[in-house]
Amino acid sequence: MNALPPPPLRTRLWALCTSLKAAIVLASLATLLAMGGSLVIHFNPQLFGDLDQRTLGSWLAANLPGHPFRAGWLVLLTVLMVLLAGNTLCCFFDWLFRLRARWRKLGEYLLHLGFLLIVTGYLWGSVAGDRSSGNQLREGETVPLSGKPGWYLRLDRFEAVPGPGGRPVDMRSSVTLLHGDQPEKSATIRINHPLLWEDLVILPESFGRSPSGFRFLAAGGRSIDLGPGTVARIARGVELQVLDFYPDSVVDGAGRTLRRGETLVDPALRLALVKADGTRWTGWYRLRTGVPAELAGLGLDLQPREPLFQTFTVLTINRDPGARLALSGAAAMLLGTTLALVSFYRKRRLGDRPSIT
Amino acid sequence: MPDLTRILLGSVFGCYLLAVLLYLLALGRTGPATGRAALVLVSGGFLLQSACLAQRWWSAGYLPVTNLFATQFFFSWALAATFLYFELRYRIKAAGLFVILLNLLLLGSALPRDPKIPPLIPSLDTPLFTLHIGFSFFGYAFFAMAFSLGVLFLIQQRRPTPLLPPLAELRRLNEEAIFLGFCLFSFCMLWGSLWAYLAWGFYFSWNIKAFWSFIVWLFYAGMCHAKFVRRWQGTGYAWLSIAGFGVVLFTYLGIGLLMASNHPLD
């Protein structure tokens, strides 16, 4: 009896790529590695603490060279997942080639396709995406979007929604996405309701308030609010303009007033006095040191009373070009799992048993 | 309302406790009446527990599963539902005893805790949360059933007894529990990922709880493939079911109680 010739290399290679045992080995290795890796994450919070704030690609680029032993397992896990996704892709094609005979496995193979799309989407987003948190915006303010040249985000309105006890329970930010100066999309974002636009997801993170100016008591008991942009007509045709406000200022050796911080410690206003004849004076009114002589000379005794605050929203702006692919994968997986469940009960009713390798 | 909850909880616990005693009794005597009475008690307990869950859901306005008491209570309800699924479909009797015992343990440890429903934090106020949690605990419940069936498979293999279903039946039930648990847990992962994307801007988190949920999914995905490999069928699958439930317990309780995560239990 003649021995059968060994199958060609191409056939053997394809058998390896579609091997069920290869899938089990890869899944087992990935599981064990992930278990160990999770402990590395847990015991190294200083290294892995910002892993969710960055894409995997940028995190690895920043941390792998400095911590090859503690961060290296993530590379290995990625390789294993890529191999598992490759095996899934080959199995999916193998099923497609024999679709006529194996169409009853549609659910299971949609699940495979879904997994493949999710892994691919995640890797794409990890390499080409971008995550940015802590973006502070005040009403009317516009910020450029990182990774999308020519695109901007403007905050039109912000409102903290109080709960029954008065504590804020939600944050509503009305924002407009601008391409150049053209509005592309406007939306009110709040918790669980982000702005989704192409590969962008913009969502509320928190909010706060920062000092934006001061309330003063002027002559005759009149109160006047001064902040950047305020223009007030005062006595004898003189105009007072507020050019800038520093919540905390310091004077350097050269006599220049500098911004030291955002906490209200040593506030200062940069003022301009424009007279009717066109003469102009600009200078700083450092609230702790007293009214500048130029103001006092005009009889303008502005006594500081209380700070003024402006609320700002803090937004997360993430860009993930793979998100739509992953979402398609999730839909395929959802449908596949549902079909697999239906098919399972049908097979049980017909007395089918799983094939054995 | 907590009083009504306590009364209902006490009654549910009583039903399950009596059912366990009757099932144990049925192990000694083979009279079918004892087993039937135990099934009636489990069904009664499950109906009362469902009423209690509905009442708590109604009064809170959301599925109350945001602290340890509430998750234990919901897990216990899912376990009872899973037991009833197998019992009514396959008449597994003593094979489901472990699940009812686990259920009793969960409910017993939940009873001393405060059943008060905490206010819902805004990020949890979405139907995606309800879907995520609901499927998660049903997945866990099927994995617990698979654990039970795995242990019983090994017992039946080493010390055959007519009190347990035959080995082939135990193997088939174990595979079914794993497959159904995996499907339900896949739903949990999918809804959870979608919710995470809308709430935090990414659908895969490296937070330890989320990461271990992925590990659970990957482990059982591997198991769903392993049932097609002859070497892993039967004994190997039983051991994997036991190991898998260890991973589930660590993910549910170990991380929630011992480690800092974004899924705190208390």
HADDOCK unambig.tbl for C-alpha pairs under 7 A between the chains (distance, minus, plus):
assign (segid A and resid 20 and name CA) (segid B and resid 225 and name CA) 6.97 0.50 0.50
assign (segid A and resid 24 and name CA) (segid B and resid 222 and name CA) 5.33 0.50 0.50
assign (segid A and resid 24 and name CA) (segid B and resid 225 and name CA) 6.61 0.50 0.50
assign (segid A and resid 24 and name CA) (segid B and resid 226 and name CA) 6.65 0.50 0.50
assign (segid A and resid 27 and name CA) (segid B and resid 218 and name CA) 6.44 0.50 0.50
assign (segid A and resid 27 and name CA) (segid B and resid 222 and name CA) 5.73 0.50 0.50
assign (segid A and resid 28 and name CA) (segid B and resid 219 and name CA) 6.94 0.50 0.50
assign (segid A and resid 28 and name CA) (segid B and resid 222 and name CA) 6.77 0.50 0.50
assign (segid A and resid 31 and name CA) (segid B and resid 215 and name CA) 5.73 0.50 0.50
assign (segid A and resid 31 and name CA) (segid B and resid 218 and name CA) 6.37 0.50 0.50
assign (segid A and resid 31 and name CA) (segid B and resid 219 and name CA) 6.20 0.50 0.50
assign (segid A and resid 34 and name CA) (segid B and resid 215 and name CA) 6.78 0.50 0.50
assign (segid A and resid 38 and name CA) (segid B and resid 208 and name CA) 6.44 0.50 0.50
assign (segid A and resid 51 and name CA) (segid B and resid 206 and name CA) 6.69 0.50 0.50
assign (segid A and resid 52 and name CA) (segid B and resid 205 and name CA) 6.11 0.50 0.50
assign (segid A and resid 52 and name CA) (segid B and resid 206 and name CA) 6.21 0.50 0.50
assign (segid A and resid 169 and name CA) (segid B and resid 122 and name CA) 6.17 0.50 0.50
assign (segid A and resid 170 and name CA) (segid B and resid 122 and name CA) 6.68 0.50 0.50
assign (segid A and resid 191 and name CA) (segid B and resid 122 and name CA) 6.81 0.50 0.50
assign (segid A and resid 191 and name CA) (segid B and resid 123 and name CA) 5.96 0.50 0.50
assign (segid A and resid 191 and name CA) (segid B and resid 199 and name CA) 6.26 0.50 0.50
assign (segid A and resid 192 and name CA) (segid B and resid 123 and name CA) 6.29 0.50 0.50
assign (segid A and resid 192 and name CA) (segid B and resid 198 and name CA) 5.19 0.50 0.50
assign (segid A and resid 192 and name CA) (segid B and resid 199 and name CA) 4.46 0.50 0.50
assign (segid A and resid 193 and name CA) (segid B and resid 198 and name CA) 6.33 0.50 0.50
assign (segid A and resid 194 and name CA) (segid B and resid 198 and name CA) 6.04 0.50 0.50
assign (segid A and resid 201 and name CA) (segid B and resid 201 and name CA) 6.05 0.50 0.50
assign (segid A and resid 318 and name CA) (segid B and resid 201 and name CA) 6.30 0.50 0.50
assign (segid A and resid 330 and name CA) (segid B and resid 190 and name CA) 6.23 0.50 0.50
assign (segid A and resid 334 and name CA) (segid B and resid 187 and name CA) 6.72 0.50 0.50
assign (segid A and resid 337 and name CA) (segid B and resid 183 and name CA) 5.92 0.50 0.50
assign (segid A and resid 354 and name CA) (segid B and resid 228 and name CA) 6.45 0.50 0.50
assign (segid A and resid 355 and name CA) (segid B and resid 228 and name CA) 6.07 0.50 0.50
assign (segid A and resid 356 and name CA) (segid B and resid 228 and name CA) 4.81 0.50 0.50
assign (segid A and resid 356 and name CA) (segid B and resid 229 and name CA) 5.74 0.50 0.50
assign (segid A and resid 356 and name CA) (segid B and resid 230 and name CA) 5.88 0.50 0.50
assign (segid A and resid 357 and name CA) (segid B and resid 228 and name CA) 5.75 0.50 0.50
assign (segid A and resid 357 and name CA) (segid B and resid 229 and name CA) 4.88 0.50 0.50
assign (segid A and resid 357 and name CA) (segid B and resid 230 and name CA) 6.07 0.50 0.50
